[in-house]
Amino acid sequence: MKQDILNYPVILTEYTDDGHYYVVTSPNIPGMVTDGKNLTEALTHAEDAMATMLDGIDYPAVQDPKLWKLKDNQLVTWVTVNMTKWLTQHDQ
């Protein structure tokens, strides 16, 4: 049985080149990219993007973020996704 609550590390990149915004990616979930105009919005969008990408597939193993090489404008944080709640809200 699949877990309902998933925790994945993500890379949060801060940009100031065209306004101030954040981009969220995760090496654990290739192709997952989202953004937000502030931290709260970026992480909320990340939760939805992760759930969308993980819906219907085997969940990838969590990689150790200590092994990731980050740039000066990046940091690692964790995003929790409740797949049961997300699927219910999206009529899956």
C-alpha positions as a printed Julia matrix, in Angstrom:
92×3 Matrix{Float64}:
   0.0    0.0     0.0
   1.3    3.46   -0.88
   1.99   6.01    1.79
  -0.52   8.82    2.11
   1.88  11.41    3.53
   5.01  12.08    1.48
   7.99  14.25    2.42
  10.47  15.31   -0.24
  13.35  17.75   -0.14
  13.18  20.53   -2.7
  15.55  23.2    -3.92
  14.24  26.71   -3.41
  15.96  29.25   -5.67
  15.55  32.96   -5.03
  15.65  35.33   -8.01
  15.76  39.13   -8.09
  16.54  39.69  -11.79
  12.96  40.43  -12.87
  11.28  41.35   -9.62
  11.53  39.11   -6.59
  10.34  35.5    -6.85
  11.2   31.9    -6.01
  11.49  28.77   -8.16
  11.1   25.3    -6.64
  12.56  22.12   -8.16
  13.38  18.66   -6.85
  15.96  16.19   -8.15
  13.69  13.53   -6.63
  10.92  14.38   -9.1
  12.45  15.12  -12.51
  10.56  17.78  -14.41
   8.85  19.27  -11.35
   9.24  23.03  -11.55
   7.01  25.67  -10.02
   7.34  29.17   -8.64
   5.82  31.82   -6.44
   6.15  35.5    -5.68
   6.96  34.71   -2.03
   8.06  31.69    0.02
   4.56  30.72    1.09
   3.19  30.81   -2.45
   6.2   28.95   -3.88
   5.94  26.13   -1.32
   2.16  25.87   -1.72
   2.62  25.59   -5.49
   5.36  23.0    -4.89
   2.98  20.82   -2.88
   0.44  20.87   -5.72
   3.08  20.33   -8.42
   4.56  17.37   -6.56
   1.16  15.75   -6.03
   0.29  16.25   -9.69
   3.53  14.62  -10.83
   3.31  11.74   -8.33
  -0.34  10.89   -8.98
  -0.59   7.42  -10.47
   3.11   6.5   -10.36
   5.37   4.66   -7.94
   6.8    7.23   -5.59
  10.53   7.79   -6.14
  12.97   7.14   -3.33
  14.02  10.21   -1.4
  17.54  11.34   -2.3
  19.86  12.71    0.35
  19.9   16.49   -0.18
  23.31  16.72    1.52
  24.73  15.4    -1.75
  23.23  18.21   -3.84
  25.46  21.06   -4.97
  23.67  24.34   -4.37
  24.3   27.84   -5.68
  24.48  30.89   -3.4
  20.83  31.76   -4.09
  19.53  28.25   -3.29
  18.51  26.4    -0.16
  16.97  23.05    0.62
  13.68  22.69    2.44
  11.14  19.89    2.72
   7.62  19.77    1.3
   4.95  17.48    2.72
   2.17  16.21    0.47
  -0.93  14.45    1.77
  -1.83  12.42   -1.32
  -5.18  11.21    0.05
  -6.29  14.77    0.78
  -4.97  16.04   -2.56
  -6.7   13.25   -4.52
  -9.98  13.94   -2.68
  -9.75  17.66   -3.45
  -9.05  16.92   -7.11
 -11.76  14.23   -7.52
  -9.31  11.45   -8.35
